[in-house]
């Protein structure tokens, strides 16, 4: 939840007549979306938060559309006459890493981005608001009633790495401290390494990417957005405009020490022995707990249930940050 001062700044930037709601929990998002989209007819939805907030709003939005499609007897969300049109999504970065927002060129404080957007597009027709169509992935675990949707997927090794990373603080600073501690621990055998080193895998499960099997993989990350994992905008994955699949990086190195040595190449676009790049994938099949947009998901009964990760047919319109040079 945003601080009262941050909410006040957003309200001032939005101006009169623009509704601003600060949700106190994930459970409140559904109701806010129904109010905004169904009652008010909002066609540009502003999301103030980090990747986790974006993840939960996107999932609530797609669930809302699916429910309306079921009520209307529509087979899918692609029907142009659906009851809940898909709004443009303006992400004003209010989190720690803000990977999704940065991939469409959103930078700066949230209230500055919102003020600039309102100033230029308050009276503009919707078609003049710049949007980049970004694919989403659907992750289905055995026993799930509905899939989870997201932009950045990580397998079990990434799941454990994020659990460890949060001990070192948020944002790029915490990530840097975490990577430095991993490197030190792998060389010197620190207490953290002795207790937690096993979490870097491998876990003995086969990975399938489309028609190719990787029986000895250690980890996989798949992304439909630019994946920035280091300070100064060094990208691990760069997605071209118009890309329809996901870009997967598969780590084949099984030695935890060798895996740590791969980190400089993993957080950049440099190729390396032990890394397989799949630039245009459509489906992953694997097992285990996983991460989606930095959120961790683990089955209560069997943590290594089968998973299927597929690219959705429909992309989401994310407002590009490349506005402001001229009026529409």
Beta strands, then each sheet from edge to edge (+ up, - down):
strand 1: 44-49
strand 2: 88-93
strand 3: 131-141
strand 4: 148-150
strand 5: 152-154
strand 6: 207-209
strand 7: 212-214
strand 8: 219-223
strand 9: 227-228
strand 10: 235-237
strand 11: 246-251
strand 12: 275-281
strand 13: 283-287
strand 14: 290-292
strand 15: 295-297
strand 16: 306-319
sheet 1: 1+ 2+
sheet 2: 4+ 3- 16+ 13- 6+ 7-
sheet 3: 12+ 11- 8+ 5- 14+ 15-
sheet 4: 9+ 10-
end
